[in-house]
């Protein structure tokens, strides 16, 4: 019984630390479209190798296609006026699934993007 209780406590601690790790996403909105970023479930860090900066904004490599039948996703363009400062000096993106014209099919779209304050 004690071993099981220990595992439950450990699991709760892990889940609690993951939930608060990026709680700063909560309450954030896109600065131009004023869409909610959604928070911990839809937002995550992005490797700096998946981001490139240009004069017009950032290009971020899209995740793998949502469906095996979809083509390679390519990159998302994020204009400068929609970039927000990340408090931890890492890149972060928030993604949401939107329905497509095909019934039962969804596509990922970005809603918010955060960049280190030292880039640009």
N, C-alpha and C positions, 0 to 999 in steps of 0.2 A: 504494500500500500504506500509506503514512504517513497519508493522509487517512482511510482506513478505520479504522486503528488509533486515530486521534484521535477519531473518532465513537464508537467502542466505549468508549473511556475516558470520554468525556463522558456517554454513556448510563449507564455504571456509577456515575459520580458523582451523577447525578440520581436514580437509583434508590436509592442508598445514603442520600442526604439525605432522600428521601421516607420511607424505611423507618424512619429514626431520629427523624423529626419528632415523632411522637406515641408513642414507645416507652413512655411512662409508662402507657399503657392496659394493657400486659401485666401479668398477675398481679393485676389488680383484680377484685373480685367485688362483687355487689350486697350492700349491708349488711343487708338483711332476708332475701332468699331465698337468698343465698349462691351465686347463679349466676355463672359466669365471664363477664366482660365481653367476652371473646374477643380483643380487641387491635386492631392497626392495620387489619386488613381490614374489620372490622365497625363500628369507631368512627370518628366524624368530627365536626368542628366544626359548630355550628348557628348560623345568623344570629340575632342578638338580636331581630330583628323577627318571628321564628318562635316566640318564647317569651314567655309571659305568666305572671306570678306572681299567686297568689291566697293567701288565708289557709290553704287546705288543701294547697297545693303548686303545681306548675307545670303549665301546659298547653303542649304542644309540637306545632306543626303537623306532621302526618305527611307523609312524602314522597309523591310521586305513586303511584297504585295500581300494584301489581306487574303487573297484567294490564289490557289495555284494556277488558275487559268488567266490571271491578270498579268500584263506585261511588267517588266522591271519598272520600278516606280520613278527613278531619276532623282531630281532635287526639288526642294521647295525654295522659292524666292521669298525673302523677308525684307521688306523695305525698311530703311533706317527709322522712319517715324513710328514703326511698330515694335522696335527693339526696346526691351526694358533691362535695367541693370540687375545682375544677379548678385546676391549678397555673399556668395561663397566663391566668386571668381571662377566659375565654371559655366559652360553653356548648358541651357535647359530648354526643353520644348514641351508644350502641352498639345496633345493630339486627341481628337474626338472622331468617333465613327459616324459617318453620315450615310443615309440610304442613297443608293444610286437609282437610275431609271429602271434597272432590272430588279424584279421582285426578289427579296431575300438577299440581295447583295449590298455590301457596304464598302465605303472607301474612307481611309484615314485622311483627315485634314488637320492642319495645325491651327491652333487658336491663339497661343501666346508663345513668345520667344524671349529668352533671357540670355544676355551675354556678359562676360566679365567687364568690369568697369574700365579696365586698362586697355581694351581693344577699341578699334574703330577708326 
